[in-house]
C-alpha cells in the first residue's frame, strides 16, 4: 500500500513538472518564437533545472512538438442553422483566445509558423485535419473542402492581428464588436450566394 502511494505521489509530481514545463514553453514560444526560445529560458520560467526539461522532452524540437498537441475544440456544426454558422465559428475562437491567449498552443504555433517550417507544416496539418471535417457536417464534403482554406485564413488573421501583432484598431474592439463585424464576412465565404445583391446592369 505504501509503495503504491509513493508511486502515485511520484507520478503526480512528474505530471505537475511536465505541466509547468509545457506552460512555460508555450509562453516562451508565443512571446519569442521558436528560434529565440532556449531550453535554459524555459527551465528558468518553470523554476526547474534545464536537465529536467531534457529529461522529460529530450530537446527543443521535441519540446516544441509537445506544445503543439492542438485540439481546436470545434463545436458540432451539424445542427447549426446556416445563417448562424459564421457567428458560431467566430464566437468559438474568441471565447477560446480571450481566456488565456498566452497559454493557447494554437497562438504559439501561429507565431512560430512565420519563421519555422516545422511549425508551418504543423499549422497546415492541424487545420486540414480539423476545420474541413467540422465544416463537412454543415456544408457537405465538396463545399467544405472548397471553403475550409478561406475560413482558416480569416480565423487565423483574427488571432494574428488581435493577440500576436496586437494592432490597436483590432485590440480596441470588444469581442461583440469583432463578432458583429467578422461574422458577415465569414458568412460570405461559407455561403457566397446568400445575401448577394444582383450586379448592376451596365447602362
Helices and strands as residue ranges (DSSP letters): H 2-36, H 39-46, H 50-57, H 60-67, G 82-84, H 85-100, G 101-103, H 105-113, H 117-139, H 141-159, I 160-164, H 168-171, H 175-190
